[in-house]
Amino acid sequence: MKKNEVEVMKSINNCCGSTVKEITSVIGESVNDLPIVVIGAGPVGLAAAAHLADQGQKYILLESGSTVGSNIIEWGHVQLFSPWQYNIDKVAKKLLEKSGWNSPSAEKLPTGKELVEKYLEPLSKLPEIEQSLKLNSKVVSISKKGLDKMKDAGREQTSFVLYVEQQGNSKRIEAKAVIDATGTWGNPNPVNADNIWTLEERSLHKHIYYGIPDIQGKNREKYIGKRVAVVGGGHSAINTILELSQLGKDVEIYWIMRKKKVEDAYGGEEKDALEARGRLGSRIHQLVDDGQLQVFTPFKIHQLTHTNDGIELTGEYKNKEFNLTKIDEIITNTGSRPDFSFLREIRINIDAATESVEALSPLIDPNLHSCGTVRPHGEEILRQPEKNFYIVGMKSYGRAPTFLMATGYEQIRSIVAYLSGDVEASKKVELELPETGVCSINLVSENQTSTCCSKC
C-alpha cells in the first residue's frame, strides 16, 4: 500500500473507528440484505421460489411471459413422459397442501396444460410466492454493480445488477445471488444441417414450426391439404408424424433425417423395456412400411428457398446433391440450445460441446446417459466462477436432452440450502429416480404424444 493510501486508511480508522476489515464487513452486510433473484417461472423457477420462501429468504421471481409456465402452455397439448410423482417438488407440495390443495394422482401422466393449471398456477398464487412474482419482466442483462467482466477487486463482495424490461421501461434490480432457470424452449436449433441460422430460414418463419404443433387442435387447418416436411430423427419428430398421419390423405408427409437409415429411428420396438416407447417405434415403422410417408435419410439440408411452387430444400441426400421441392410447411424437431446473450458480463464456465454447466457435462453426455442414469447433483457441481450465480434446470444441461424435472428440483434444494447457510444439507443427495432408459418423446396412447420434462 502506498504512503498516501496508508494515511487515508488511518484517517478512516481515527474518524470512524473502523478497520478496513470492519468496513468490508459492513459492505457485506448491506449486500446480504438484498434479495435473491430467480429468473424464469417454470417448474424449476417456481420450485426455487418455494424453497426460498420456506427458508424465509427474501427473493424476487421474474418471468418474461404474462403467466407462469408460459413456455409450457405452448406445448400444452403434449403429455409428459414422467408421472406426477416426479413433476412436483417436495417443498412446493408441502406449501400447497397447507393451503388445502389436493395433489393429482401420482401415477398419472399430465399434459403440459394440466401441469400449469393443476400445479404451477396454484403454486404461484400462494401468498408467500405471489407477492414476489413479477410477470412480463424480461431480464436483458446481468452484471456486477459498478464492475465490468474484467475487474477482480472486491468482485465477490459486490452485488449483482439485473436490467429488466417491464412494459416498455427498464428497471434496475440489485441482488445478492441469482438463479437462472430460463430453460431452452425459446431457442430451437435451425433446420440447417450445419446448425447455422440463415437469412432464408428466418424469412420463412411463417412456414416453419419449431416443436410439436397441436395438429389435432388449433393448428389442424394449417396442415390440411399440404405437403409437410418433418425434420428430425428423434421421438419428437416421430410424434409429429404420427399426429400428421391422423389427417389421412389430406396431408403428404416427408420425413427428413440425418440418420444413416430409417431403421435407426425405430428403437427396440417390442423388445424395448419401456412398452410405450417400443409401441412408438412400432407405429412409425408400420407407417413407413405402409407407404404413408416418404423418408429421406440421410438428408442434410444446406439451403431453403422460397419459390412460386413453395419451399425448396437443397442439400446432400445419400452423399449426392439433392433438391426437395414444392414443400408447403416445415415442422422441425432438431432440439434446442441455451441463450447466454444476457450473461455477457457474468463469468461463467460452459462446456464447449454440450453448452451445459462445465462440471456437469461428463454426467449428462447423451451418448452415455438417459434421464434415469444421470447422477443427482447439486450446488457444488453447479457453481460458477461468479460466486452465488447459478444456472439450473434444462439450461444447465445446455443442448443435452437428458434432463428430468425431478433432477432440477434436486438442484434447487441443494442451492437454496447452500445460500441459506446449510452447507451440510447442500451436499446431501435426496433424489431417487427410476431407470427410464430414455429422455425424449414417447407415446402412451394411440392419440396422445408425451414427453419427459426436457421442455421445462
ZIWO-V439370 format. One record per run of one state. SS is the DSSP state (~ for helix, > for strand, _ for the rest). FROM is the first residue (numbers start at 0). TO is the last residue. If there is no record, write none. Layout:
SS FROM TO
SS FROM TO
//
This chain:
_ 0 1
~ 2 15
_ 16 18
~ 19 31
_ 32 34
> 35 38
_ 39 41
~ 42 53
_ 54 57
> 58 61
_ 62 68
~ 69 72
_ 73 77
> 78 79
_ 80 82
~ 83 85
_ 86 88
~ 89 97
_ 98 109
> 110 110
~ 111 123
_ 124 125
~ 126 129
_ 130 131
> 132 133
_ 134 135
> 136 143
_ 144 145
> 146 146
_ 147 158
> 159 165
_ 166 167
> 168 174
_ 175 175
> 176 179
_ 180 186
> 187 187
_ 188 197
~ 198 202
_ 203 203
~ 204 206
> 207 209
_ 210 218
~ 219 222
_ 223 224
> 225 230
_ 231 233
~ 234 244
_ 245 246
~ 247 249
> 250 255
_ 256 260
~ 261 264
_ 265 267
~ 268 270
_ 271 273
~ 274 288
_ 289 292
> 293 295
_ 296 297
> 298 306
_ 307 308
> 309 316
_ 317 318
> 319 326
_ 327 327
> 328 331
_ 332 334
> 335 335
_ 336 339
~ 340 342
_ 343 348
> 349 349
_ 350 355
> 356 356
~ 357 363
_ 364 369
~ 370 372
_ 373 377
~ 378 381
> 382 382
_ 383 387
> 388 390
_ 391 391
~ 392 396
_ 397 403
~ 404 418
_ 419 421
~ 422 425
_ 426 439
> 440 444
_ 445 446
> 447 450
_ 451 451
~ 452 454
_ 455 455
//
